[in-house]
């Protein structure tokens, strides 16, 4: 069989989130570490690659025998979902992650906010000399929401429900970890909600679709 199922939802930032953009052409006095932005709207965005890489890493931490296992040698269930580029054993990813755009700027303006970002000032202190190394880090603010959009290639009916269960597990792991950088300092706590599944190509039986949806009951 072959079908495509679109998975949509909302990713909400619960603590300031930093996914770094380019500072190659920053002016003197500009933010040291800007976030990645959508060029068209100039709003913060989440690259699909950032979410995909984080979810895969969290699953690898749980299912691989070692944290040093190369991506192409991940556990079989991870390879089935995320693919492999290993010569002689190439597997296509069953998941396509879209870049995620900010969706609630009007809501934020209702709170009197004029920007979806903030600049956090930090200092790194040398323990020996006590000299400070100040820096400015731009973050998407708490309360920003992004449109989650993932497309799943349903290639095998007997594996689809297990694939969805694994993806849902990765999302739950993410909620107790962080997205972006500086997570150990409180950045990047997120919540995923409102997950919806709908077939967009091909036919999927109602029974199988309900099994897939059931995997996300706790998300």
ABEGO torsion letter per residue (X at the ends): XBBBBBBBEBBBBABBBBBBBBAAABBBGBBABBBBBBAAAGBBBBBAAAAAAAAAAAAAAAABABAABBAAABBAAAAAAAEBABBGABBBBABBBBBBBBAAAAAAAAAGBABABBBBBBBBBBAAAGBBBBBBBBBBBBGBBBBBBBBBBBABAAAAAAAAAAAAAAAAAAAABBBEBGAAAGBGBBBBBGBBBBBABEBBBAAAAAAAAAAAAAX
